[in-house]
Amino acid sequence: MTSHWKRVERTVAQRMGGQRVPVSGRTRGDVPDVRCHDDGPVVEVKSRNRLPDWLLTALAQAKASARAEQLPLVRLHENGARYRSDVICVLASDWEQWYGPLPIAEGDDDADDNKEEQ
């Protein structure tokens, strides 16, 4: 049986028009989980049973306060760290609305239908 994280990586690769790089073909930091076209994003995929409530709340707050012409995002800053090291989080749907749709393969749906394996 395929591990859930492998299936998530494959789905993300498919939705972004990229290709999943098998673990056997990479070492940590060598290449990303998903390889897109040469000038495309570099994607490291992480899957969890549940995202932290504080993060989902922050994303909801950003979305609620954004006007139509604004991209709602959350900027995560670690105390004492340089601001250029902050992490930016944005919902995929908001990213696609702002920058255009990512390629979605035929037959792909939006559901992650196997939560029990997470």
PyMOL commands that set and color helices and strands:
alter all, ss='L'
color gray80, all
select helices_A, chain A and resi 4-15+23-25+53-65+83-85+92-99+115-117
alter helices_A, ss='H'
color red, helices_A
select strands_A, chain A and resi 19-20+34-35+42-43+74-76+87-89
alter strands_A, ss='S'
color yellow, strands_A
deselect
rebuild
show_as cartoon
